């Protein structure tokens, strides 16, 4: 019998909500209007920046396949109000 998946995923020292099935990247939007797309495993590159994050599914040529609607606030160290330590 397989175990039940946890509602979070730990990447390095960062806990994030479990990405939707098929999600490969994160779209980061800061308050000043800038955007960045990073792989989920590279979320630590967003340290020190404040904004919002949402999950994306990109194909092997980095073309957008699907954008997931749920958006989370990023406070520069992690998702606001999301602690699993």
Phi and psi in degrees as a GROMACS rama.xvg file:
@    title "Ramachandran Plot"
@    xaxis  label "Phi"
@    yaxis  label "Psi"
@TYPE xy
-71.9609  153.128  UNK-2
-80.9147  159.093  UNK-3
-79.4492  136.656  UNK-4
-69.4742  144.088  UNK-5
-78.061  155.016  UNK-6
-77.8333  7.06078  UNK-7
-138.151  167.031  UNK-8
-132.688  135.558  UNK-9
-102.598  123.449  UNK-10
-123.169  108.047  UNK-11
66.0936  -119.204  UNK-12
-106.963  12.7778  UNK-13
-107.682  132.019  UNK-14
-102.459  127.722  UNK-15
-126.427  157.348  UNK-16
-61.0415  146.829  UNK-17
-57.8955  123.278  UNK-18
-63.277  149.753  UNK-19
-61.0349  157.691  UNK-20
-59.3234  126.969  UNK-21
93.9476  -9.91911  UNK-22
-67.7031  135.483  UNK-23
-121.487  -25.0108  UNK-24
-136.202  169.282  UNK-25
-121.404  134.039  UNK-26
-99.0634  121.064  UNK-27
-107.827  129.452  UNK-28
-123.478  124.661  UNK-29
-96.5716  166.521  UNK-30
-64.8523  -27.7357  UNK-31
-81.0505  -0.456413  UNK-32
104.934  -6.41367  UNK-33
-75.377  153.942  UNK-34
-134.005  153.194  UNK-35
-148.577  144.971  UNK-36
-117.458  121.763  UNK-37
-130.47  151.938  UNK-38
-65.9221  150.208  UNK-39
-58.1546  -39.0644  UNK-40
-68.3881  -15.5625  UNK-41
-104.761  26.9747  UNK-42
-63.0935  -21.4113  UNK-43
-65.5899  -13.8492  UNK-44
-71.2967  -12.5037  UNK-45
-89.7021  1.89308  UNK-46
-57.4725  134.807  UNK-47
90.842  -8.13176  UNK-48
-108.145  141.304  UNK-49
-112.505  135.404  UNK-50
174.19  -147.148  UNK-51
-128.861  151.797  UNK-52
-126.913  147.307  UNK-53
-144.287  159.77  UNK-54
-93.3398  147.22  UNK-55
-129.124  156.816  UNK-56
-118.846  116.12  UNK-57
-112.433  149.172  UNK-58
-85.4196  -174.477  UNK-59
-69.4304  -10.729  UNK-60
-105.969  18.5694  UNK-61
58.5476  33.9393  UNK-62
-97.0112  140.349  UNK-63
-67.5559  125.167  UNK-64
-102.586  -44.4524  UNK-65
-152.492  142.435  UNK-66
-117.986  123.456  UNK-67
-84.8545  139.135  UNK-68
-73.1729  -32.121  UNK-69
-63.3514  130.92  UNK-70
-124.037  140.932  UNK-71
-122.463  148.605  UNK-72
-86.3277  131.381  UNK-73
-108.706  124.193  UNK-74
-99.8828  11.3766  UNK-75
99.9071  -17.6621  UNK-76
-125.672  -20.3771  UNK-77
173.402  -176.099  UNK-78
-73.0756  130.346  UNK-79
-65.3961  133.408  UNK-80
72.9328  17.7484  UNK-81
-124.229  94.5204  UNK-82
-123.457  124.224  UNK-83
-130.681  40.5673  UNK-84
